[in-house]
Amino acid sequence: MAPNDAEMPNRHALSENIEEIAKHLANLRKDLDSLAGSIERTGSHQAENLQDQANEALGALEDTVRRDPLTTLAIALGLGFFLAILFRR
């Protein structure tokens, strides 16, 4: 069955619309890939920064314990006692 002459322009326009949509989808995919890469890089940098801050805090805590071990022990005992009371309820 041969297509009507009236249907040909509609099919041509539809074909052009589909090609345009395919191009937009390809561009969208590129943009999403780029965004995913940016998020990955940012997350990696944030994880590194967090690790550095944790290491600095641990170092400061170690220095404090070495300088004044009795005070540190007293604080730890006090916190332990407080937590025991808190969790007992």
PyMOL Python script that loads the backbone (N, CA, C, O; Angstrom):
from pymol import cmd

cmd.read_pdbstr("""\
ATOM      1  N   MET A   1       0.839  -1.157   0.000  1.00  0.00           N
ATOM      2  CA  MET A   1       0.000   0.000   0.000  1.00  0.00           C
ATOM      3  C   MET A   1       0.895   1.233   0.000  1.00  0.00           C
ATOM      4  O   MET A   1       1.698   1.399   0.918  1.00  0.00           O
ATOM      5  N   ALA A   2       0.783   2.074  -0.969  1.00  0.00           N
ATOM      6  CA  ALA A   2       1.603   3.266  -1.120  1.00  0.00           C
ATOM      7  C   ALA A   2       1.048   4.372  -0.229  1.00  0.00           C
ATOM      8  O   ALA A   2      -0.168   4.523  -0.111  1.00  0.00           O
ATOM      9  N   PRO A   3       1.940   5.154   0.407  1.00  0.00           N
ATOM     10  CA  PRO A   3       1.474   6.239   1.264  1.00  0.00           C
ATOM     11  C   PRO A   3       0.828   7.345   0.439  1.00  0.00           C
ATOM     12  O   PRO A   3       1.209   7.594  -0.705  1.00  0.00           O
ATOM     13  N   ASN A   4      -0.136   7.987   1.033  1.00  0.00           N
ATOM     14  CA  ASN A   4      -0.793   9.118   0.380  1.00  0.00           C
ATOM     15  C   ASN A   4       0.167  10.290   0.303  1.00  0.00           C
ATOM     16  O   ASN A   4       1.077  10.401   1.125  1.00  0.00           O
ATOM     17  N   ASP A   5      -0.024  11.161  -0.672  1.00  0.00           N
ATOM     18  CA  ASP A   5       0.809  12.352  -0.779  1.00  0.00           C
ATOM     19  C   ASP A   5       0.623  13.265   0.421  1.00  0.00           C
ATOM     20  O   ASP A   5       1.546  13.988   0.797  1.00  0.00           O
ATOM     21  N   ALA A   6      -0.534  13.244   1.017  1.00  0.00           N
ATOM     22  CA  ALA A   6      -0.813  14.087   2.180  1.00  0.00           C
ATOM     23  C   ALA A   6      -0.050  13.608   3.414  1.00  0.00           C
ATOM     24  O   ALA A   6       0.266  14.414   4.290  1.00  0.00           O
ATOM     25  N   GLU A   7       0.249  12.317   3.499  1.00  0.00           N
ATOM     26  CA  GLU A   7       0.956  11.754   4.654  1.00  0.00           C
ATOM     27  C   GLU A   7       2.455  12.000   4.588  1.00  0.00           C
ATOM     28  O   GLU A   7       3.105  11.987   5.633  1.00  0.00           O
ATOM     29  N   MET A   8       3.024  12.218   3.440  1.00  0.00           N
ATOM     30  CA  MET A   8       4.474  12.366   3.279  1.00  0.00           C
ATOM     31  C   MET A   8       5.048  13.552   4.065  1.00  0.00           C
ATOM     32  O   MET A   8       6.058  13.374   4.745  1.00  0.00           O
ATOM     33  N   PRO A   9       4.453  14.761   4.006  1.00  0.00           N
ATOM     34  CA  PRO A   9       5.009  15.863   4.789  1.00  0.00           C
ATOM     35  C   PRO A   9       4.963  15.578   6.289  1.00  0.00           C
ATOM     36  O   PRO A   9       5.885  15.950   7.016  1.00  0.00           O
ATOM     37  N   ASN A  10       3.912  14.930   6.754  1.00  0.00           N
ATOM     38  CA  ASN A  10       3.807  14.604   8.172  1.00  0.00           C
ATOM     39  C   ASN A  10       4.898  13.631   8.595  1.00  0.00           C
ATOM     40  O   ASN A  10       5.484  13.774   9.669  1.00  0.00           O
ATOM     41  N   ARG A  11       5.165  12.650   7.758  1.00  0.00           N
ATOM     42  CA  ARG A  11       6.223  11.678   8.068  1.00  0.00           C
ATOM     43  C   ARG A  11       7.591  12.346   8.049  1.00  0.00           C
ATOM     44  O   ARG A  11       8.443  12.033   8.880  1.00  0.00           O
ATOM     45  N   HIS A  12       7.808  13.249   7.124  1.00  0.00           N
ATOM     46  CA  HIS A  12       9.088  13.960   7.034  1.00  0.00           C
ATOM     47  C   HIS A  12       9.282  14.840   8.281  1.00  0.00           C
ATOM     48  O   HIS A  12      10.360  14.865   8.874  1.00  0.00           O
ATOM     49  N   ALA A  13       8.225  15.555   8.661  1.00  0.00           N
ATOM     50  CA  ALA A  13       8.301  16.407   9.851  1.00  0.00           C
ATOM     51  C   ALA A  13       8.531  15.563  11.103  1.00  0.00           C
ATOM     52  O   ALA A  13       9.295  15.951  11.986  1.00  0.00           O
ATOM     53  N   LEU A  14       7.880  14.429  11.175  1.00  0.00           N
ATOM     54  CA  LEU A  14       8.056  13.536  12.315  1.00  0.00           C
ATOM     55  C   LEU A  14       9.485  13.018  12.370  1.00  0.00           C
ATOM     56  O   LEU A  14      10.080  12.942  13.445  1.00  0.00           O
ATOM     57  N   SER A  15      10.031  12.665  11.229  1.00  0.00           N
ATOM     58  CA  SER A  15      11.400  12.171  11.168  1.00  0.00           C
ATOM     59  C   SER A  15      12.382  13.247  11.631  1.00  0.00           C
ATOM     60  O   SER A  15      13.337  12.957  12.352  1.00  0.00           O
ATOM     61  N   GLU A  16      12.137  14.494  11.210  1.00  0.00           N
ATOM     62  CA  GLU A  16      13.003  15.589  11.645  1.00  0.00           C
ATOM     63  C   GLU A  16      12.881  15.818  13.140  1.00  0.00           C
ATOM     64  O   GLU A  16      13.882  16.079  13.808  1.00  0.00           O
ATOM     65  N   ASN A  17      11.682  15.725  13.672  1.00  0.00           N
ATOM     66  CA  ASN A  17      11.480  15.887  15.114  1.00  0.00           C
ATOM     67  C   ASN A  17      12.192  14.797  15.898  1.00  0.00           C
ATOM     68  O   ASN A  17      12.787  15.066  16.941  1.00  0.00           O
ATOM     69  N   ILE A  18      12.135  13.593  15.411  1.00  0.00           N
ATOM     70  CA  ILE A  18      12.812  12.474  16.089  1.00  0.00           C
ATOM     71  C   ILE A  18      14.322  12.681  16.065  1.00  0.00           C
ATOM     72  O   ILE A  18      14.993  12.427  17.066  1.00  0.00           O
ATOM     73  N   GLU A  19      14.863  13.135  14.948  1.00  0.00           N
ATOM     74  CA  GLU A  19      16.305  13.398  14.869  1.00  0.00           C
ATOM     75  C   GLU A  19      16.705  14.509  15.829  1.00  0.00           C
ATOM     76  O   GLU A  19      17.746  14.425  16.480  1.00  0.00           O
ATOM     77  N   GLU A  20      15.883  15.547  15.918  1.00  0.00           N
ATOM     78  CA  GLU A  20      16.169  16.650  16.833  1.00  0.00           C
ATOM     79  C   GLU A  20      16.128  16.174  18.282  1.00  0.00           C
ATOM     80  O   GLU A  20      16.981  16.549  19.086  1.00  0.00           O
ATOM     81  N   ILE A  21      15.152  15.361  18.608  1.00  0.00           N
ATOM     82  CA  ILE A  21      15.061  14.809  19.969  1.00  0.00           C
ATOM     83  C   ILE A  21      16.274  13.932  20.267  1.00  0.00           C
ATOM     84  O   ILE A  21      16.802  13.977  21.379  1.00  0.00           O
ATOM     85  N   ALA A  22      16.721  13.147  19.310  1.00  0.00           N
ATOM     86  CA  ALA A  22      17.890  12.290  19.500  1.00  0.00           C
ATOM     87  C   ALA A  22      19.134  13.139  19.769  1.00  0.00           C
ATOM     88  O   ALA A  22      19.959  12.777  20.607  1.00  0.00           O
ATOM     89  N   LYS A  23      19.273  14.267  19.063  1.00  0.00           N
ATOM     90  CA  LYS A  23      20.421  15.160  19.293  1.00  0.00           C
ATOM     91  C   LYS A  23      20.355  15.760  20.699  1.00  0.00           C
ATOM     92  O   LYS A  23      21.366  15.840  21.397  1.00  0.00           O
ATOM     93  N   HIS A  24      19.157  16.178  21.103  1.00  0.00           N
ATOM     94  CA  HIS A  24      18.999  16.733  22.449  1.00  0.00           C
ATOM     95  C   HIS A  24      19.326  15.687  23.513  1.00  0.00           C
ATOM     96  O   HIS A  24      19.962  16.002  24.518  1.00  0.00           O
ATOM     97  N   LEU A  25      18.906  14.476  23.302  1.00  0.00           N
ATOM     98  CA  LEU A  25      19.199  13.406  24.259  1.00  0.00           C
ATOM     99  C   LEU A  25      20.694  13.118  24.327  1.00  0.00           C
ATOM    100  O   LEU A  25      21.233  12.864  25.404  1.00  0.00           O
ATOM    101  N   ALA A  26      21.363  13.158  23.180  1.00  0.00           N
ATOM    102  CA  ALA A  26      22.814  12.940  23.165  1.00  0.00           C
ATOM    103  C   ALA A  26      23.518  14.054  23.930  1.00  0.00           C
ATOM    104  O   ALA A  26      24.448  13.793  24.693  1.00  0.00           O
ATOM    105  N   ASN A  27      23.076  15.298  23.729  1.00  0.00           N
ATOM    106  CA  ASN A  27      23.667  16.419  24.467  1.00  0.00           C
ATOM    107  C   ASN A  27      23.384  16.307  25.957  1.00  0.00           C
ATOM    108  O   ASN A  27      24.252  16.589  26.784  1.00  0.00           O
ATOM    109  N   LEU A  28      22.184  15.900  26.293  1.00  0.00           N
ATOM    110  CA  LEU A  28      21.827  15.718  27.697  1.00  0.00           C
ATOM    111  C   LEU A  28      22.692  14.641  28.339  1.00  0.00           C
ATOM    112  O   LEU A  28      23.133  14.789  29.479  1.00  0.00           O
ATOM    113  N   ARG A  29      22.930  13.573  27.615  1.00  0.00           N
ATOM    114  CA  ARG A  29      23.779  12.498  28.150  1.00  0.00           C
ATOM    115  C   ARG A  29      25.207  13.003  28.390  1.00  0.00           C
ATOM    116  O   ARG A  29      25.816  12.673  29.407  1.00  0.00           O
ATOM    117  N   LYS A  30      25.738  13.793  27.468  1.00  0.00           N
ATOM    118  CA  LYS A  30      27.080  14.363  27.655  1.00  0.00           C
ATOM    119  C   LYS A  30      27.101  15.260  28.892  1.00  0.00           C
ATOM    120  O   LYS A  30      28.034  15.207  29.693  1.00  0.00           O
ATOM    121  N   ASP A  31      26.062  16.086  29.039  1.00  0.00           N
ATOM    122  CA  ASP A  31      26.000  16.973  30.198  1.00  0.00           C
ATOM    123  C   ASP A  31      25.905  16.188  31.498  1.00  0.00           C
ATOM    124  O   ASP A  31      26.538  16.552  32.490  1.00  0.00           O
ATOM    125  N   LEU A  32      25.124  15.120  31.503  1.00  0.00           N
ATOM    126  CA  LEU A  32      25.002  14.288  32.705  1.00  0.00           C
ATOM    127  C   LEU A  32      26.314  13.585  33.038  1.00  0.00           C
ATOM    128  O   LEU A  32      26.678  13.470  34.208  1.00  0.00           O
ATOM    129  N   ASP A  33      27.025  13.115  32.017  1.00  0.00           N
ATOM    130  CA  ASP A  33      28.334  12.499  32.255  1.00  0.00           C
ATOM    131  C   ASP A  33      29.308  13.504  32.845  1.00  0.00           C
ATOM    132  O   ASP A  33      30.072  13.182  33.755  1.00  0.00           O
ATOM    133  N   SER A  34      29.277  14.725  32.320  1.00  0.00           N
ATOM    134  CA  SER A  34      30.141  15.781  32.834  1.00  0.00           C
ATOM    135  C   SER A  34      29.790  16.120  34.278  1.00  0.00           C
ATOM    136  O   SER A  34      30.673  16.293  35.117  1.00  0.00           O
ATOM    137  N   LEU A  35      28.505  16.214  34.556  1.00  0.00           N
ATOM    138  CA  LEU A  35      28.057  16.508  35.911  1.00  0.00           C
ATOM    139  C   LEU A  35      28.462  15.395  36.878  1.00  0.00           C
ATOM    140  O   LEU A  35      28.897  15.675  37.995  1.00  0.00           O
ATOM    141  N   ALA A  36      28.325  14.161  36.466  1.00  0.00           N
ATOM    142  CA  ALA A  36      28.714  13.028  37.318  1.00  0.00           C
ATOM    143  C   ALA A  36      30.212  13.076  37.628  1.00  0.00           C
ATOM    144  O   ALA A  36      30.634  12.803  38.752  1.00  0.00           O
ATOM    145  N   GLY A  37      31.002  13.424  36.620  1.00  0.00           N
ATOM    146  CA  GLY A  37      32.446  13.546  36.847  1.00  0.00           C
ATOM    147  C   GLY A  37      32.768  14.658  37.825  1.00  0.00           C
ATOM    148  O   GLY A  37      33.632  14.499  38.688  1.00  0.00           O
ATOM    149  N   SER A  38      32.077  15.787  37.696  1.00  0.00           N
ATOM    150  CA  SER A  38      32.292  16.905  38.613  1.00  0.00           C
ATOM    151  C   SER A  38      31.920  16.531  40.037  1.00  0.00           C
ATOM    152  O   SER A  38      32.637  16.859  40.982  1.00  0.00           O
ATOM    153  N   ILE A  39      30.798  15.844  40.185  1.00  0.00           N
ATOM    154  CA  ILE A  39      30.365  15.418  41.519  1.00  0.00           C
ATOM    155  C   ILE A  39      31.371  14.444  42.126  1.00  0.00           C
ATOM    156  O   ILE A  39      31.669  14.511  43.319  1.00  0.00           O
ATOM    157  N   GLU A  40      31.884  13.551  41.309  1.00  0.00           N
ATOM    158  CA  GLU A  40      32.869  12.586  41.801  1.00  0.00           C
ATOM    159  C   GLU A  40      34.142  13.291  42.266  1.00  0.00           C
ATOM    160  O   GLU A  40      34.692  12.964  43.317  1.00  0.00           O
ATOM    161  N   ARG A  41      34.602  14.258  41.475  1.00  0.00           N
ATOM    162  CA  ARG A  41      35.821  14.992  41.861  1.00  0.00           C
ATOM    163  C   ARG A  41      35.598  15.790  43.144  1.00  0.00           C
ATOM    164  O   ARG A  41      36.454  15.809  44.029  1.00  0.00           O
ATOM    165  N   THR A  42      34.445  16.446  43.237  1.00  0.00           N
ATOM    166  CA  THR A  42      34.139  17.239  44.428  1.00  0.00           C
ATOM    167  C   THR A  42      34.037  16.340  45.658  1.00  0.00           C
ATOM    168  O   THR A  42      34.555  16.680  46.721  1.00  0.00           O
ATOM    169  N   GLY A  43      33.375  15.205  45.517  1.00  0.00           N
ATOM    170  CA  GLY A  43      33.258  14.272  46.635  1.00  0.00           C
ATOM    171  C   GLY A  43      34.607  13.753  47.083  1.00  0.00           C
ATOM    172  O   GLY A  43      34.859  13.598  48.278  1.00  0.00           O
ATOM    173  N   SER A  44      35.468  13.487  46.128  1.00  0.00           N
ATOM    174  CA  SER A  44      36.808  12.993  46.454  1.00  0.00           C
ATOM    175  C   SER A  44      37.602  14.046  47.223  1.00  0.00           C
ATOM    176  O   SER A  44      38.279  13.737  48.204  1.00  0.00           O
ATOM    177  N   HIS A  45      37.507  15.297  46.762  1.00  0.00           N
ATOM    178  CA  HIS A  45      38.215  16.377  47.459  1.00  0.00           C
ATOM    179  C   HIS A  45      37.657  16.580  48.868  1.00  0.00           C
ATOM    180  O   HIS A  45      38.414  16.808  49.812  1.00  0.00           O
ATOM    181  N   GLN A  46      36.345  16.498  49.004  1.00  0.00           N
ATOM    182  CA  GLN A  46      35.740  16.663  50.323  1.00  0.00           C
ATOM    183  C   GLN A  46      36.155  15.534  51.258  1.00  0.00           C
ATOM    184  O   GLN A  46      36.405  15.770  52.440  1.00  0.00           O
ATOM    185  N   ALA A  47      36.230  14.323  50.748  1.00  0.00           N
ATOM    186  CA  ALA A  47      36.658  13.185  51.570  1.00  0.00           C
ATOM    187  C   ALA A  47      38.105  13.375  52.024  1.00  0.00           C
ATOM    188  O   ALA A  47      38.439  13.086  53.173  1.00  0.00           O
ATOM    189  N   GLU A  48      38.959  13.858  51.130  1.00  0.00           N
ATOM    190  CA  GLU A  48      40.357  14.122  51.493  1.00  0.00           C
ATOM    191  C   GLU A  48      40.435  15.199  52.565  1.00  0.00           C
ATOM    192  O   GLU A  48      41.196  15.068  53.524  1.00  0.00           O
ATOM    193  N   ASN A  49      39.650  16.269  52.410  1.00  0.00           N
ATOM    194  CA  ASN A  49      39.649  17.345  53.405  1.00  0.00           C
ATOM    195  C   ASN A  49      39.173  16.841  54.759  1.00  0.00           C
ATOM    196  O   ASN A  49      39.742  17.196  55.791  1.00  0.00           O
ATOM    197  N   LEU A  50      38.140  16.022  54.760  1.00  0.00           N
ATOM    198  CA  LEU A  50      37.625  15.465  56.001  1.00  0.00           C
ATOM    199  C   LEU A  50      38.661  14.573  56.676  1.00  0.00           C
ATOM    200  O   LEU A  50      38.816  14.604  57.897  1.00  0.00           O
ATOM    201  N   GLN A  51      39.365  13.783  55.880  1.00  0.00           N
ATOM    202  CA  GLN A  51      40.417  12.921  56.427  1.00  0.00           C
ATOM    203  C   GLN A  51      41.533  13.754  57.039  1.00  0.00           C
ATOM    204  O   GLN A  51      42.050  13.417  58.104  1.00  0.00           O
ATOM    205  N   ASP A  52      41.909  14.844  56.367  1.00  0.00           N
ATOM    206  CA  ASP A  52      42.949  15.728  56.899  1.00  0.00           C
ATOM    207  C   ASP A  52      42.509  16.350  58.224  1.00  0.00           C
ATOM    208  O   ASP A  52      43.294  16.415  59.170  1.00  0.00           O
ATOM    209  N   GLN A  53      41.265  16.803  58.295  1.00  0.00           N
ATOM    210  CA  GLN A  53      40.757  17.407  59.528  1.00  0.00           C
ATOM    211  C   GLN A  53      40.703  16.379  60.656  1.00  0.00           C
ATOM    212  O   GLN A  53      41.017  16.701  61.802  1.00  0.00           O
ATOM    213  N   ALA A  54      40.313  15.160  60.345  1.00  0.00           N
ATOM    214  CA  ALA A  54      40.271  14.107  61.365  1.00  0.00           C
ATOM    215  C   ALA A  54      41.674  13.802  61.873  1.00  0.00           C
ATOM    216  O   ALA A  54      41.873  13.603  63.071  1.00  0.00           O
ATOM    217  N   ASN A  55      42.643  13.766  60.969  1.00  0.00           N
ATOM    218  CA  ASN A  55      44.024  13.509  61.387  1.00  0.00           C
ATOM    219  C   ASN A  55      44.550  14.643  62.262  1.00  0.00           C
ATOM    220  O   ASN A  55      45.262  14.391  63.234  1.00  0.00           O
ATOM    221  N   GLU A  56      44.210  15.888  61.930  1.00  0.00           N
ATOM    222  CA  GLU A  56      44.637  17.029  62.748  1.00  0.00           C
ATOM    223  C   GLU A  56      44.001  16.969  64.135  1.00  0.00           C
ATOM    224  O   GLU A  56      44.669  17.230  65.136  1.00  0.00           O
ATOM    225  N   ALA A  57      42.720  16.629  64.197  1.00  0.00           N
ATOM    226  CA  ALA A  57      42.037  16.529  65.487  1.00  0.00           C
ATOM    227  C   ALA A  57      42.639  15.407  66.333  1.00  0.00           C
ATOM    228  O   ALA A  57      42.818  15.560  67.541  1.00  0.00           O
ATOM    229  N   LEU A  58      42.946  14.294  65.700  1.00  0.00           N
ATOM    230  CA  LEU A  58      43.563  13.179  66.422  1.00  0.00           C
ATOM    231  C   LEU A  58      44.938  13.571  66.948  1.00  0.00           C
ATOM    232  O   LEU A  58      45.298  13.235  68.076  1.00  0.00           O
ATOM    233  N   GLY A  59      45.698  14.277  66.130  1.00  0.00           N
ATOM    234  CA  GLY A  59      47.015  14.748  66.569  1.00  0.00           C
ATOM    235  C   GLY A  59      46.906  15.703  67.753  1.00  0.00           C
ATOM    236  O   GLY A  59      47.690  15.615  68.698  1.00  0.00           O
ATOM    237  N   ALA A  60      45.930  16.618  67.704  1.00  0.00           N
ATOM    238  CA  ALA A  60      45.728  17.558  68.808  1.00  0.00           C
ATOM    239  C   ALA A  60      45.323  16.818  70.073  1.00  0.00           C
ATOM    240  O   ALA A  60      45.777  17.160  71.165  1.00  0.00           O
ATOM    241  N   LEU A  61      44.477  15.811  69.934  1.00  0.00           N
ATOM    242  CA  LEU A  61      44.056  15.014  71.086  1.00  0.00           C
ATOM    243  C   LEU A  61      45.247  14.259  71.683  1.00  0.00           C
ATOM    244  O   LEU A  61      45.400  14.208  72.904  1.00  0.00           O
ATOM    245  N   GLU A  62      46.077  13.682  70.838  1.00  0.00           N
ATOM    246  CA  GLU A  62      47.263  12.968  71.331  1.00  0.00           C
ATOM    247  C   GLU A  62      48.199  13.917  72.064  1.00  0.00           C
ATOM    248  O   GLU A  62      48.755  13.557  73.102  1.00  0.00           O
ATOM    249  N   ASP A  63      48.380  15.122  71.540  1.00  0.00           N
ATOM    250  CA  ASP A  63      49.240  16.106  72.207  1.00  0.00           C
ATOM    251  C   ASP A  63      48.685  16.486  73.576  1.00  0.00           C
ATOM    252  O   ASP A  63      49.434  16.629  74.543  1.00  0.00           O
ATOM    253  N   THR A  64      47.363  16.647  73.649  1.00  0.00           N
ATOM    254  CA  THR A  64      46.741  17.007  74.918  1.00  0.00           C
ATOM    255  C   THR A  64      46.901  15.889  75.943  1.00  0.00           C
ATOM    256  O   THR A  64      47.174  16.151  77.114  1.00  0.00           O
ATOM    257  N   VAL A  65      46.734  14.655  75.507  1.00  0.00           N
ATOM    258  CA  VAL A  65      46.882  13.522  76.423  1.00  0.00           C
ATOM    259  C   VAL A  65      48.327  13.422  76.912  1.00  0.00           C
ATOM    260  O   VAL A  65      48.559  13.126  78.085  1.00  0.00           O
ATOM    261  N   ARG A  66      49.278  13.658  76.050  1.00  0.00           N
ATOM    262  CA  ARG A  66      50.693  13.580  76.461  1.00  0.00           C
ATOM    263  C   ARG A  66      51.070  14.709  77.416  1.00  0.00           C
ATOM    264  O   ARG A  66      51.860  14.504  78.338  1.00  0.00           O
ATOM    265  N   ARG A  67      50.509  15.906  77.199  1.00  0.00           N
ATOM    266  CA  ARG A  67      50.849  17.049  78.057  1.00  0.00           C
ATOM    267  C   ARG A  67      50.227  16.921  79.445  1.00  0.00           C
ATOM    268  O   ARG A  67      50.859  17.252  80.448  1.00  0.00           O
ATOM    269  N   ASP A  68      48.992  16.441  79.498  1.00  0.00           N
ATOM    270  CA  ASP A  68      48.289  16.405  80.775  1.00  0.00           C
ATOM    271  C   ASP A  68      47.440  15.135  80.876  1.00  0.00           C
ATOM    272  O   ASP A  68      46.220  15.185  80.723  1.00  0.00           O
ATOM    273  N   PRO A  69      48.092  14.000  81.135  1.00  0.00           N
ATOM    274  CA  PRO A  69      47.362  12.728  81.136  1.00  0.00           C
ATOM    275  C   PRO A  69      46.355  12.599  82.280  1.00  0.00           C
ATOM    276  O   PRO A  69      45.310  11.974  82.098  1.00  0.00           O
ATOM    277  N   LEU A  70      46.640  13.173  83.454  1.00  0.00           N
ATOM    278  CA  LEU A  70      45.715  13.029  84.583  1.00  0.00           C
ATOM    279  C   LEU A  70      44.405  13.787  84.331  1.00  0.00           C
ATOM    280  O   LEU A  70      43.325  13.287  84.645  1.00  0.00           O
ATOM    281  N   THR A  71      44.505  14.968  83.775  1.00  0.00           N
ATOM    282  CA  THR A  71      43.287  15.727  83.467  1.00  0.00           C
ATOM    283  C   THR A  71      42.475  14.998  82.413  1.00  0.00           C
ATOM    284  O   THR A  71      41.249  14.927  82.508  1.00  0.00           O
ATOM    285  N   THR A  72      43.148  14.458  81.413  1.00  0.00           N
ATOM    286  CA  THR A  72      42.466  13.722  80.358  1.00  0.00           C
ATOM    287  C   THR A  72      41.764  12.498  80.936  1.00  0.00           C
ATOM    288  O   THR A  72      40.631  12.195  80.560  1.00  0.00           O
ATOM    289  N   LEU A  73      42.423  11.802  81.836  1.00  0.00           N
ATOM    290  CA  LEU A  73      41.822  10.633  82.480  1.00  0.00           C
ATOM    291  C   LEU A  73      40.601  11.029  83.304  1.00  0.00           C
ATOM    292  O   LEU A  73      39.583  10.338  83.286  1.00  0.00           O
ATOM    293  N   ALA A  74      40.706  12.141  84.023  1.00  0.00           N
ATOM    294  CA  ALA A  74      39.581  12.603  84.835  1.00  0.00           C
ATOM    295  C   ALA A  74      38.389  12.974  83.936  1.00  0.00           C
ATOM    296  O   ALA A  74      37.245  12.659  84.264  1.00  0.00           O
ATOM    297  N   ILE A  75      38.650  13.622  82.839  1.00  0.00           N
ATOM    298  CA  ILE A  75      37.572  13.976  81.908  1.00  0.00           C
ATOM    299  C   ILE A  75      36.929  12.714  81.350  1.00  0.00           C
ATOM    300  O   ILE A  75      35.704  12.626  81.259  1.00  0.00           O
ATOM    301  N   ALA A  76      37.750  11.739  80.977  1.00  0.00           N
ATOM    302  CA  ALA A  76      37.221  10.493  80.424  1.00  0.00           C
ATOM    303  C   ALA A  76      36.366   9.761  81.451  1.00  0.00           C
ATOM    304  O   ALA A  76      35.307   9.234  81.110  1.00  0.00           O
ATOM    305  N   LEU A  77      36.808   9.721  82.691  1.00  0.00           N
ATOM    306  CA  LEU A  77      36.024   9.076  83.745  1.00  0.00           C
ATOM    307  C   LEU A  77      34.704   9.819  83.979  1.00  0.00           C
ATOM    308  O   LEU A  77      33.658   9.194  84.152  1.00  0.00           O
ATOM    309  N   GLY A  78      34.759  11.127  83.983  1.00  0.00           N
ATOM    310  CA  GLY A  78      33.546  11.924  84.172  1.00  0.00           C
ATOM    311  C   GLY A  78      32.545  11.703  83.041  1.00  0.00           C
ATOM    312  O   GLY A  78      31.349  11.554  83.288  1.00  0.00           O
ATOM    313  N   LEU A  79      33.030  11.683  81.808  1.00  0.00           N
ATOM    314  CA  LEU A  79      32.147  11.417  80.671  1.00  0.00           C
ATOM    315  C   LEU A  79      31.569  10.010  80.733  1.00  0.00           C
ATOM    316  O   LEU A  79      30.394   9.799  80.432  1.00  0.00           O
ATOM    317  N   GLY A  80      32.390   9.059  81.121  1.00  0.00           N
ATOM    318  CA  GLY A  80      31.908   7.689  81.255  1.00  0.00           C
ATOM    319  C   GLY A  80      30.819   7.573  82.309  1.00  0.00           C
ATOM    320  O   GLY A  80      29.814   6.892  82.107  1.00  0.00           O
ATOM    321  N   PHE A  81      31.028   8.248  83.441  1.00  0.00           N
ATOM    322  CA  PHE A  81      30.027   8.236  84.508  1.00  0.00           C
ATOM    323  C   PHE A  81      28.725   8.881  84.024  1.00  0.00           C
ATOM    324  O   PHE A  81      27.640   8.350  84.261  1.00  0.00           O
ATOM    325  N   PHE A  82      28.836  10.030  83.344  1.00  0.00           N
ATOM    326  CA  PHE A  82      27.669  10.732  82.816  1.00  0.00           C
ATOM    327  C   PHE A  82      26.902   9.867  81.816  1.00  0.00           C
ATOM    328  O   PHE A  82      25.675   9.795  81.868  1.00  0.00           O
ATOM    329  N   LEU A  83      27.630   9.208  80.901  1.00  0.00           N
ATOM    330  CA  LEU A  83      26.980   8.353  79.916  1.00  0.00           C
ATOM    331  C   LEU A  83      26.320   7.137  80.551  1.00  0.00           C
ATOM    332  O   LEU A  83      25.266   6.686  80.105  1.00  0.00           O
ATOM    333  N   ALA A  84      26.951   6.613  81.598  1.00  0.00           N
ATOM    334  CA  ALA A  84      26.362   5.474  82.306  1.00  0.00           C
ATOM    335  C   ALA A  84      25.035   5.865  82.931  1.00  0.00           C
ATOM    336  O   ALA A  84      24.067   5.108  82.859  1.00  0.00           O
ATOM    337  N   ILE A  85      24.979   7.035  83.541  1.00  0.00           N
ATOM    338  CA  ILE A  85      23.742   7.512  84.138  1.00  0.00           C
ATOM    339  C   ILE A  85      22.693   7.763  83.057  1.00  0.00           C
ATOM    340  O   ILE A  85      21.523   7.417  83.225  1.00  0.00           O
ATOM    341  N   LEU A  86      23.112   8.359  81.961  1.00  0.00           N
ATOM    342  CA  LEU A  86      22.203   8.700  80.877  1.00  0.00           C
ATOM    343  C   LEU A  86      21.581   7.453  80.251  1.00  0.00           C
ATOM    344  O   LEU A  86      20.377   7.413  79.997  1.00  0.00           O
ATOM    345  N   PHE A  87      22.413   6.433  80.002  1.00  0.00           N
ATOM    346  CA  PHE A  87      21.914   5.213  79.346  1.00  0.00           C
ATOM    347  C   PHE A  87      21.192   4.275  80.290  1.00  0.00           C
ATOM    348  O   PHE A  87      20.481   3.376  79.841  1.00  0.00           O
ATOM    349  N   ARG A  88      21.356   4.462  81.569  1.00  0.00           N
ATOM    350  CA  ARG A  88      20.695   3.609  82.547  1.00  0.00           C
ATOM    351  C   ARG A  88      19.190   3.866  82.567  1.00  0.00           C
ATOM    352  O   ARG A  88      18.400   2.980  82.894  1.00  0.00           O
ATOM    353  N   ARG A  89      18.808   5.087  82.213  1.00  0.00           N
ATOM    354  CA  ARG A  89      17.387   5.461  82.234  1.00  0.00           C
ATOM    355  C   ARG A  89      16.662   4.951  81.086  1.00  0.00           C
ATOM    356  O   ARG A  89      15.460   5.182  80.962  1.00  0.00           O
TER     357      ARG A  89
END
""", "prot")
cmd.dss("prot")
cmd.show_as("cartoon", "prot")
cmd.util.cbc("prot")
cmd.orient("prot")
